Structure formats: C-alpha cells, structure tokens
Amino acid sequence: MNESHPSPGRAPTRLACLLVGLAALVGGTWSDQASAADPVDGPHIEIKVSLAEEFLVMQVTMNIVFLDETIDFERERYDVIDPAEGPALLEVLDQWADRHLTARIDGVPVIPLVEDLMINDPDTSLLPLMQRSGIRGLRKVRFNLKWPVKSAPQEIELSWPSYPPDTTIDPNDPPPMQIAGEAAVEGVREAVFFTEESPVWLWRSGSTSIEERLEPIPPPTPRDPWGLPLLSLLIGAATLVGGLCLLVSPRPSRSVAGLVTLAVGAGCGFLFSGVLVVEVMPPGTSRIEAPSIQQAEDLFVPLHGNIYRAFDYVEESDVYDALERSVSGELLDELYRMIYASLVIEEAQGATSRVLAVRPVDLSIEDVEVDPARSMIDFKALYRWQVDGRVAHWGHMHERTNEYLARFGVYGTPEGWRIDSIDLLEQERIDPVLGSDSGFEAPDQDEFLDEGSDF
C-alpha cells in the first residue's frame, strides 16, 4: 500500500526512516514485525563480537532451549537454572568453549576464556506465547567469550559449533538454525552469520577511513579562466599597427619593411606567449559550470548511496563525519539524531537492522540552475529506488524490501555536492509481510539481574 506524504515539513524524519532501509527501527513499524517474530517459541541466541585492546570478545546470550541443544548441563530443575548452579554452569561452558570455540587470530589458535555469566529474570507475561518451549524459552543466560590478543590483529577466524532445529520455520521438520549476529571491529559494524554449511566468520583488517569507504564524487567543475598573454598581445598590437602603416606606403621598400615587421612581430609574439600571462574569467559571472543531465544523474546515485554507509560506523563522530559528506543543514542534524535513536532501540530490543542493497529504479533530474552570486548549482532529483534490508533478532533473520519515491534537493559548491531537502512521495513494502495476532509487544531483551547473578 502506498503512502502519500505531501507535506515537506516532516521530510527529515521520514527520510531517516527510509534511509535506514528498514523503517521498523525508527518509523514505527518495528513493533508489528517484532510481535510476529519475537518471542520465538524455540531456541534463541544473540551474538555480539567486539575487539578491545587486549581481547577479542563475543557476548553470547541464549535461552535454555538453545543451551540444552548445545551442551549437557545437569541441574536440579529442568526449566530453570538456579543462581547457585552458576559456578557449575560456568565450568561446563568453559570446557565446551575449549573444545569447540578456538579462534584463529592471525593464523594462531587461541583458546577463549569464559567470563561474566549472568542469568535473567524473565517476563512471565509472555509465557502464553511459549506453547512448545514453556518458561525455558524465556529463561536465558549471558556470558562473554574472551580471546587474548597481543596486538591489533589483521585476520580473525571464528567458528560456531551448534545449530539447533529452527522450529520457527517448520515445527514438524525443522532445518538447522541460521545464526545472525553483529561485529563492531575497527570502528565499523558488520553482520556476522554462521550456518551449518558455512560455520566460520572470517574478518580481515581493512581501511576504515571515511574518505576511502565512501564513493568519491568530484565537486562541480570550475569554469577555467582564459589565459591572456599580455606581452604577446602588446607586441602583436604594436607590430600590426606599424606593419600596416608600412604596407600602405606607396614606396616599395617600405612595403617590404612592413612585411618583415609583421613576420618578426608574429615570431616575437609566439616566443613571448608564456610571459606576463593574465587570467581573465570568460563572459558570465559564475565560476562553476552546471552539469549536464547525465552528469547530474551520475553524481546523484552515489551521493545518495553514501548516506547508507554512515550507518556502518560505531563512533558518533564517524557517523556524523560520514553523513556530513552527503547531506547538510537541518537534514544532517535530523539524520544524525535519528540514527542514534535507532541504535538505542537496537540495544534495548536486542535487534540489529542492516541494509543489504540499494537499487536505483528510476531517476529524473529537474530544474538545474546556477546561482552565480554564491557560486552554487541547484537541481532537483525525482528518484525511485529499492532497499533490501535484514532484521536479525535473537539469531533469526527476517528480510524485507521497501521501495521509495522522493524528490531530493541537491546543491553543489566548490567544496562538493550535498542533499539538503527531501519530499517523500511514496513508500511501499514490496515483499510479503509477516502477520501478527499475538497482541504482545517485543520484550526488553536486557532483563538480566544486576545483583546476585554474576559469577
């Protein structure tokens, strides 16, 4: 269903929604999708990888259903892990990690430490949703796997050994889970995926500089000044006057002298053409040249695409710097605030949302104008494009595709091109939408007790 948005006053907020590519994070539709997908009546796991100065860290959060599919842990009650059983569970996890979770860091096998075990206090109001798993689907443990590193690694290989049956796909004949997580390494976020067929995540160090990660877009073409060889022009003018005066003389000798004067003057003018050259702007007051329609199309698509790359960064300053190279004014501030609002929601709900692909569908350039007083070029772009995105929540992946139509305002100065306005005209979900009749909102996944559950 298309949505019309004729009022440009709300454009920055709406643009933030569509630029995420998954409007669920900031546009108000996440709770609908999450209600259909979470809590899942089956195994859950969440994986977050980060690289600190001394350790490579994987934070693992899993419910008891996943835990029981992964390791053998004897306990007093089947559906609960008592805090008193924490030390025993930590020992079992440590043995399991030694056997199955050795990482290769720069080609060297490294055995992890298992630390910071915590046990949650679940929201039992969600228990009616756990028809198969019961309270085991809501009870979770969290722990950190820590691999020591001696220096900044250039290559990391991590493997994951356990893929319980994914009953959310097929309760009767469930396939192995595909496990989705996220890594924040060298200041950049990236997706982490483990499957039974491809159980290894490989990371290699690369450039994280904003200049190298963004698509280069040349600034507006400056109008080249005319170089006037002043000395040659003076020589030419004097020679022309003197030579013509001699040529029109009735005396033959002076006519010959006139020809010689013109020849010598032409040679001197050529010889001194690089001396005393003065630059003069051509007619017109603008110092930059308006792009052709094709040139405007060629620069707009990567300019628009660069905005999505800002969402890959971890540090606030990097996000802002990346955005600043593509947008300006109120739009820049609004996008920056909306990105961080979405990241806060991700942290609270345990969900990550990433753009997989951005595809141009149709582009029309309108109203190309040059403002000579400010050395600025303005044009409008009517752009239709599609965004493929993936929501990963508790190890489960949900993909969606949205299509948008918007009119962008773009300006260019000698410093570069920027998008400064947006009027969102249409947005449409073009893949099947999961329905929901649960009536439950997505729970807060950070339910772990602050006291008495850390071993």
C-alpha positions, 0 to 999 in steps of 0.5 A: 500500500502506498503512502502519500506524504505531501507535506515537506515539513516532516521530510527529515524524519521520514527520510531517516526512516527510509534511509535506514532501509528498514523503517521498523527501527525508527518509523514505527513499524518495528513493533508489528514485525517484532510481535510476529517474530519475537518471542520465538517459541524455540531456541534463541541466541544473540551474538555480539563480537567486539575487539578491545585492546587486549581481547577479542570478545563475543557476548553470547546470550541464549535461552535454555532451549538453545543451551540444552541443544548445545551442551549437557548441563545437569541441574536440579530443575529442568526449566530453570537454572538456579543462581547457585548452579552458576559456578557449575554452569560456568565450568561446563561452558568453559570446557565446551568453549575449549573444545569447540570455540578456538579462534584463529587470530592471525593464523594462531589458535587461541583458546577463549576464556569464559567470563561474566555469566549472568542469568535473567529474570524473565517476563512471565507475561509472555509465557502464553506465547511459549506453547512448545518451549514453556518458561525455558524459552524465556529463561536465558543466560549471558556470558562473554567469550574472551580471546587474548590478543597481543596486538591489533590483529589483521585476520580473525577466524571464528567458528560456531559449533551448534545449530539447533532445529529452527522450529520457527520455520517448520515445527514438524521438520525443522532445518538447522538454525541460521545464526545472525549476529553483529561485529563492531571491529575497527570502528565499523559494524558488520553482520556476522552469520554462521550456518551449518554449511558455512560455520566460520566468520572470517574478518580481515583488517581493512581501511576504515577511513571515511574518505576511502569507504565512501564513493568519491564524487568530484565537486562541480567543475570550475569554469577555467579562466582564459589565459591572456598573454599580455606581452604577446598581445602588446607586441602583436598590437604594436607590430600590426599597427606599424606593419600596416602603416608600412604596407600602405606606403606607396614606396616599395621598400617600405612595403617590404619593411612592413612585411618583415615587421609583421613576420618578426612581430608574429615570431616575437609574439609566439616566443613571448606567449608564456610571459606576463600571462593574465587570467581573465574569467570568460563572459558570465559571472559564475565560476562553476559550470552546471552539469549536464543531465547525465552528469547530474544523474551520475553524481546523484546515485552515489551521493545518495548511496553514501548516506547508507554507509554512515550507518556502518560506523560505531563512533558518533563522530564517524557517523556524523563525519560520514553523513556530513559528506552527503547531506547538510543543514537541518537534514544532517542534524535530523539524520544524525539524531535519528540514527542514534535513536535507532541504535538505542532501540537496537540495544534495548530490543536486542535487534540489529537492522542492516541494509543489504542493497540499494537499487536505483529504479528510476531517476529524473533530474529537474530544474538545474540552475546556477546561482552565480552570486554564491557560486552554487548549482541547484537541481532537483532529483525525482528518484525511485529506488529499492532497499533490501534490508535484514532484521536479525533478532535473537539469531533469526533473520527476517528480510524485507524490501521497501521501495521509495519515491522522493524528490531530493534537493541537491546543491553543489559548491566548490567544496562538493555536492550535498542533499539538503531537502527531501519530499517523500512521495511514496513508500511501499513494502514490496515483499510479503509481510509477516502477520501478527495476532499475538497482541504482545509487544517485543520484550526488553531483551536486557532483563538480566539481574544486576545483583546476585547473578554474576559469577 
